[in-house]
Amino acid sequence: MLDGRDAPLVPIPAGDLRESELLTSSLRVGEEIDDDVALVVSTSGTTGTPKGAMLTPAALIASASATLDHLGGPGTWLLALPTHHIAGIQVLVRSLQAGTVPVEMDVSAGFDVAQLPTAVAQLGSGRRYTSLVATQLAKALLDPDATAALAELDVVLLGGGPAPRPVLDGAAAAGITVVRTYGSSETAGGCVYDGVPLTGVTIRLDDGAEPGEGRIVIGGPTLALGYRNPPDPDPFAEAGWFRTDDLGTVDDEGRLRVLGRVDEGISTGGLTVMPAPVEAVLSQHPAIADCAVFGLDDDRLGERVAAAVVLVTGAPEPSLDDIREYLAESLDPTATPRELHILDELPRRGIGKLDRRALRERFANGGDLPGGYGW
């Protein structure tokens, strides 16, 4: 496929007949497609309709090569992500580029941290890497043997969305070298590492409602040709650029900070609150292991800020007033939640992305309020 000698592929999830049939039909497998396309990766975002990012061999190889250069050279990879997602696919492409054979973990029944020590030992000598999502890393940190195994690797790439601060702090304390990635199927995987674009990748910000922030637009050799089922408007309409649904800022050193999706903004009392900055502060609360901030309809404010949190095991349960007081030390009062829900775990989709829509639906119209606090 990468040499252009095989037909384009559509990766489908093994063992999921319904999803496989959906992808096969909606992405029109067997119908005519551009000769330059090597891979069509399902990407539905939050719409539920597969659009299919059409990736060329050149884009896949550019991404893999830039990653290996950024990380310090070729190495052997631990494959711990499904290969119908771009992050798993790129582990395979990077391995091919490096001339190495990845060690595969069986994740068909979930991420079993007990496999990690043996899998890491099978990587052998030389530089060793893996790619995980935050939920996997959080689970590994609960197991001393798994934690020690990850600490032996040169780099753990961490993608799939923002990572809770306690997870990042726990990894650092354990000696695990984490590189946070930002990207998508449309960019052949992660294209910004720890806020720095990979070689050849260009970032610009458009249409910012606030000074210094705007919608993230990405250019460079890792971009897909476009979508198999392009929406209207098409994020690839401007030649050479992909217009994301994310808002961000760029600091004086050129590092990108992702604030969240455009449609995640909470319009409350005439102001817009982005969840990510609030979550960044909230996740540092000593009683909170994981958190999510989202908007709920409000007759007076338009929307009110709500928070769902997972507590650290054994930690005392904070009140809404405790949380508001803690956040008020760093944030404008408008950004502090007016509703708090204590959960055992946050809803996630795909390979671990937070599902804010599920939270909004669950807690709309005062749902589940007896298990939370309203203000």
C-alpha positions as CSV (number, residue, x, y, z in Angstrom):
1,M,0.0,0.0,0.0
2,L,2.7,2.5,1.0
3,D,4.6,1.7,-2.2
4,G,1.5,2.4,-4.3
5,R,1.3,-1.2,-5.5
6,D,-1.8,-2.3,-3.7
7,A,-5.4,-1.1,-3.6
8,P,-6.4,1.5,-1.0
9,L,-7.5,0.1,2.4
10,V,-10.3,0.9,4.8
11,P,-9.3,-0.3,8.3
12,I,-12.2,-1.9,10.1
13,P,-12.5,-3.1,13.7
14,A,-12.1,-6.9,14.1
15,G,-15.0,-8.6,15.7
16,D,-17.5,-5.7,15.2
17,L,-19.6,-6.8,12.3
18,R,-22.1,-3.9,12.6
19,E,-19.3,-1.2,12.6
20,S,-17.5,-3.0,9.7
21,E,-20.7,-3.1,7.6
22,L,-21.3,0.6,8.3
23,L,-17.8,1.6,7.3
24,T,-17.8,-0.6,4.2
25,S,-21.1,0.9,2.9
26,S,-20.7,4.5,4.0
27,L,-17.2,4.8,2.7
28,R,-18.2,3.1,-0.5
29,V,-15.6,0.3,-0.5
30,G,-15.2,-1.0,-4.1
31,E,-16.2,2.3,-5.8
32,E,-13.8,4.5,-7.7
33,I,-11.4,6.6,-5.7
34,D,-8.4,8.9,-6.4
35,D,-5.3,6.9,-7.6
36,D,-3.2,8.7,-4.9
37,V,-5.2,7.4,-2.0
38,A,-3.7,4.6,0.1
39,L,-5.8,4.6,3.2
40,V,-9.3,5.8,4.1
41,V,-9.6,6.2,7.9
42,S,-13.0,6.6,9.4
43,T,-13.4,10.0,11.2
44,S,-16.9,10.9,12.4
45,G,-16.0,13.5,15.0
46,T,-19.1,14.0,17.1
47,T,-21.6,13.7,14.1
48,G,-21.7,9.9,14.0
49,T,-21.5,9.9,10.2
50,P,-18.2,8.5,8.9
51,K,-16.5,11.0,6.6
52,G,-13.3,9.0,5.8
53,A,-10.0,10.9,5.7
54,M,-8.2,10.0,2.4
55,L,-4.5,9.6,3.2
56,T,-1.8,9.2,0.6
57,P,1.4,7.2,1.1
58,A,3.3,10.5,1.1
59,A,1.3,11.8,4.0
60,L,1.6,8.7,6.1
61,I,5.4,8.5,5.4
62,A,5.9,12.2,6.1
63,S,4.2,11.8,9.4
64,A,6.1,8.7,10.4
65,S,9.5,10.2,9.4
66,A,8.9,13.5,11.2
67,T,7.9,11.6,14.3
68,L,11.0,9.4,14.3
69,D,13.2,12.5,13.8
70,H,11.5,14.3,16.6
71,L,11.8,11.4,19.0
72,G,15.6,10.9,18.4
73,G,15.6,8.2,15.7
74,P,14.2,4.9,14.7
75,G,13.2,2.3,17.3
76,T,11.0,-0.6,18.1
77,W,7.4,0.1,18.9
78,L,4.9,-1.4,21.3
79,L,1.5,-1.6,19.6
80,A,-1.2,-1.1,22.3
81,L,-3.9,0.7,20.2
82,P,-6.4,-0.7,17.8
83,T,-5.2,-0.6,14.2
84,H,-8.4,0.7,12.8
85,H,-7.6,4.1,14.5
86,I,-4.9,6.3,13.0
87,A,-2.7,6.2,16.1
88,G,-2.5,2.4,15.8
89,I,-1.9,2.6,12.1
90,Q,1.0,5.0,12.5
91,V,2.7,2.6,14.9
92,L,2.8,0.2,12.0
93,V,4.0,2.8,9.5
94,R,6.7,4.1,11.8
95,S,7.9,0.5,12.3
96,L,8.1,-0.1,8.5
97,Q,10.0,3.2,8.2
98,A,12.4,2.1,10.9
99,G,12.8,-1.4,9.6
100,T,11.6,-2.9,12.9
101,V,8.8,-5.3,13.9
102,P,6.3,-4.0,16.5
103,V,5.4,-6.0,19.6
104,E,1.6,-6.2,19.7
105,M,-0.6,-6.3,22.8
106,D,-4.0,-7.9,22.5
107,V,-6.4,-5.1,23.2
108,S,-9.5,-6.8,21.7
109,A,-10.9,-7.3,25.2
110,G,-9.5,-4.0,26.6
111,F,-6.1,-2.8,27.8
112,D,-4.7,-5.4,30.1
113,V,-1.8,-3.7,32.1
114,A,-0.6,-7.1,33.2
115,Q,0.7,-7.7,29.6
116,L,2.9,-4.6,29.7
117,P,6.1,-6.0,31.5
118,T,6.3,-9.0,29.1
119,A,5.5,-6.9,26.1
120,V,8.2,-4.2,26.9
121,A,10.8,-7.0,27.6
122,Q,10.1,-8.3,24.1
123,L,11.1,-5.0,22.5
124,G,14.7,-5.8,23.0
125,S,17.5,-3.3,23.0
126,G,17.8,0.1,21.2
127,R,15.3,2.9,21.3
128,R,11.8,1.8,22.4
129,Y,8.5,3.6,22.0
130,T,4.8,3.2,22.4
131,S,1.6,5.3,21.8
132,L,-1.2,5.4,24.4
133,V,-4.3,7.4,25.3
134,A,-4.7,9.0,28.7
135,T,-7.1,6.3,30.1
136,Q,-4.5,3.6,29.3
137,L,-1.7,5.5,31.0
138,A,-3.9,6.2,34.1
139,K,-4.7,2.5,34.3
140,A,-1.0,1.5,34.0
141,L,-0.1,3.9,36.8
142,L,-2.2,1.9,39.2
143,D,0.0,-1.2,38.7
144,P,3.6,-0.9,39.9
145,D,4.9,-3.5,37.4
146,A,3.2,-1.8,34.5
147,T,4.5,1.6,35.6
148,A,8.0,0.3,35.9
149,A,7.7,-1.2,32.4
150,L,6.6,2.1,30.8
151,A,9.5,3.9,32.6
152,E,11.9,1.7,30.6
153,L,10.7,3.1,27.3
154,D,12.4,6.1,25.7
155,V,9.1,7.9,25.0
156,V,5.4,7.3,25.5
157,L,3.3,9.3,23.0
158,L,0.1,10.4,24.6
159,G,-2.8,11.4,22.4
160,G,-6.6,11.1,22.0
161,G,-7.4,14.3,23.9
162,P,-6.2,16.2,27.0
163,A,-4.7,14.2,29.8
164,P,-5.7,14.9,33.4
165,R,-2.9,16.7,35.3
166,P,-2.7,13.9,38.0
167,V,-1.9,11.4,35.3
168,L,0.8,13.5,33.8
169,D,2.2,14.2,37.3
170,G,2.1,10.6,38.2
171,A,3.9,9.6,35.0
172,A,6.6,12.2,35.6
173,A,7.1,11.0,39.2
174,A,7.5,7.5,38.0
175,G,10.1,8.4,35.5
176,I,7.9,7.8,32.4
177,T,8.9,10.2,29.5
178,V,5.6,11.4,28.1
179,V,5.2,13.4,24.9
180,R,1.7,14.8,24.4
181,T,0.5,14.8,20.8
182,Y,-2.2,16.7,19.0
183,G,-3.6,15.7,15.6
184,S,-6.3,13.6,13.9
185,S,-6.9,11.2,11.1
186,E,-7.0,14.2,8.8
187,T,-3.4,15.0,9.6
188,A,-2.2,11.3,9.5
189,G,-2.1,11.3,13.3
190,G,-0.3,13.5,15.8
191,C,1.4,16.4,14.1
192,V,2.1,18.7,17.1
193,Y,4.2,17.3,19.9
194,D,4.2,19.0,23.3
195,G,2.9,22.1,21.5
196,V,5.6,22.1,18.8
197,P,4.6,21.3,15.1
198,L,6.6,18.5,13.5
199,T,9.0,19.3,10.7
200,G,7.0,20.7,7.7
201,V,3.8,21.2,9.7
202,T,2.4,24.7,9.8
203,I,-0.1,26.1,12.3
204,R,-2.2,29.3,12.0
205,L,-5.1,30.6,14.0
206,D,-8.3,32.1,12.4
207,D,-11.4,33.8,13.6
208,G,-10.6,34.2,17.3
209,A,-13.3,35.6,19.5
210,E,-10.7,36.6,22.0
211,P,-7.3,38.3,21.4
212,G,-4.5,35.8,20.9
213,E,-6.8,32.8,20.3
214,G,-8.6,31.3,17.2
215,R,-9.6,28.3,15.3
216,I,-6.6,26.0,14.6
217,V,-5.8,25.6,10.9
218,I,-3.1,23.1,9.9
219,G,-1.0,22.8,6.8
220,G,1.9,20.6,5.6
221,P,2.8,17.3,4.0
222,T,0.9,15.1,6.5
223,L,-2.5,16.3,5.4
224,A,-5.1,14.1,3.9
225,L,-6.3,14.8,0.4
226,G,-9.8,15.4,1.8
227,Y,-12.8,13.4,2.8
228,R,-14.5,10.5,1.1
229,N,-17.8,12.1,2.2
230,P,-17.0,15.8,2.4
231,P,-19.3,17.9,4.6
232,D,-20.5,21.4,3.8
233,P,-18.6,23.5,4.5
234,D,-15.6,21.4,3.7
235,P,-12.6,21.8,6.2
236,F,-10.3,21.1,3.2
237,A,-11.8,23.8,1.0
238,E,-8.7,26.0,1.2
239,A,-6.0,24.2,-0.8
240,G,-3.1,23.0,1.4
241,W,-4.9,23.6,4.7
242,F,-7.2,21.7,7.1
243,R,-9.6,23.9,9.1
244,T,-10.1,22.1,12.4
245,D,-13.0,22.4,14.9
246,D,-10.5,23.3,17.7
247,L,-9.7,26.6,19.3
248,G,-6.1,27.3,20.4
249,T,-3.5,29.9,21.4
250,V,0.2,30.1,20.5
251,D,2.6,31.4,23.0
252,D,5.7,33.6,22.5
253,E,7.9,30.5,21.9
254,G,5.5,29.3,19.1
255,R,4.0,26.5,21.2
256,L,0.3,25.6,20.5
257,R,-2.1,25.2,23.4
258,V,-5.4,23.6,22.5
259,L,-8.4,25.2,24.3
260,G,-11.0,22.7,23.1
261,R,-13.6,22.3,20.3
262,V,-15.4,25.3,18.9
263,D,-18.7,23.7,19.7
264,E,-17.7,23.0,23.3
265,G,-17.7,26.7,24.2
266,I,-20.2,27.4,27.0
267,S,-22.1,30.7,26.4
268,T,-23.0,31.8,29.9
269,G,-24.3,35.3,30.9
270,G,-23.0,36.7,27.6
271,L,-19.5,35.3,28.0
272,T,-17.9,32.2,26.5
273,V,-16.2,29.7,28.8
274,M,-13.9,27.0,27.2
275,P,-13.9,23.8,29.2
276,A,-10.2,22.9,28.8
277,P,-8.7,25.7,30.8
278,V,-11.2,25.1,33.6
279,E,-10.4,21.4,33.5
280,A,-6.7,22.1,33.6
281,V,-7.1,23.9,37.0
282,L,-9.8,21.6,38.3
283,S,-7.6,18.5,37.7
284,Q,-5.0,19.9,40.1
285,H,-7.4,19.7,43.0
286,P,-6.0,17.1,45.4
287,A,-9.3,15.2,45.6
288,I,-9.9,14.9,41.9
289,A,-8.5,12.1,39.7
290,D,-10.5,13.1,36.5
291,C,-12.9,15.8,35.5
292,A,-15.0,17.2,32.7
293,V,-16.6,20.6,32.3
294,F,-19.7,21.1,30.1
295,G,-22.6,23.4,29.5
296,L,-26.3,22.9,30.4
297,D,-29.3,24.9,29.3
298,D,-30.2,27.7,31.7
299,D,-33.2,30.0,31.5
300,R,-31.4,32.9,33.0
301,L,-27.8,32.5,31.8
302,G,-28.4,30.8,28.4
303,E,-26.1,28.0,29.6
304,R,-24.6,27.3,33.0
305,V,-21.2,25.7,33.6
306,A,-21.4,22.2,35.1
307,A,-18.6,19.8,36.2
308,A,-18.4,16.1,36.6
309,V,-15.5,14.7,38.6
310,V,-14.0,11.3,39.5
311,L,-12.5,11.3,43.0
312,V,-9.1,10.1,44.1
313,T,-9.6,6.8,46.0
314,G,-10.2,7.6,49.6
315,A,-10.3,11.3,49.2
316,P,-13.1,13.3,51.0
317,E,-15.9,14.4,48.7
318,P,-15.7,18.1,48.0
319,S,-18.7,20.3,48.0
320,L,-19.7,22.7,45.1
321,D,-18.6,25.6,47.2
322,D,-15.2,24.0,47.8
323,I,-14.7,23.6,44.1
324,R,-15.9,27.1,43.2
325,E,-13.5,28.6,45.9
326,Y,-10.6,26.5,44.6
327,L,-11.2,27.6,41.0
328,A,-11.7,31.2,41.9
329,E,-8.1,31.5,42.9
330,S,-7.1,31.1,39.2
331,L,-10.1,31.7,37.1
332,D,-12.8,34.3,36.5
333,P,-15.9,33.6,38.6
334,T,-17.9,33.1,35.4
335,A,-15.8,30.0,34.6
336,T,-16.6,28.3,37.9
337,P,-19.2,25.6,37.8
338,R,-22.7,26.1,39.2
339,E,-23.4,22.4,39.3
340,L,-21.2,19.5,40.4
341,H,-21.6,15.7,39.8
342,I,-19.5,13.0,41.4
343,L,-19.1,10.0,39.1
344,D,-17.3,6.6,39.2
345,E,-16.0,7.3,35.7
346,L,-16.4,9.7,32.9
347,P,-18.1,8.6,29.6
348,R,-15.7,8.1,26.7
349,R,-15.9,7.0,23.1
350,G,-13.5,5.6,20.5
351,I,-10.1,5.1,22.0
352,G,-10.7,7.2,25.0
353,K,-12.0,10.6,24.0
354,L,-14.2,12.3,26.5
355,D,-17.9,12.3,25.6
356,R,-19.3,15.6,26.7
357,R,-22.5,15.1,24.7
358,A,-23.3,12.1,26.9
359,L,-22.8,14.2,30.0
360,R,-25.0,17.0,28.7
361,E,-27.7,14.5,27.8
362,R,-27.5,12.7,31.2
363,F,-27.7,15.9,33.3
364,A,-30.0,18.0,31.2
365,N,-33.1,19.3,32.9
366,G,-31.8,18.6,36.3
367,G,-31.1,14.9,35.6
368,D,-29.2,13.0,38.3
369,L,-29.1,16.1,40.5
370,P,-29.7,14.1,43.7
371,G,-26.2,12.7,43.2
372,G,-24.7,16.1,42.7
373,Y,-25.0,19.7,43.9
374,G,-26.7,22.6,42.3
375,W,-26.1,26.3,42.9
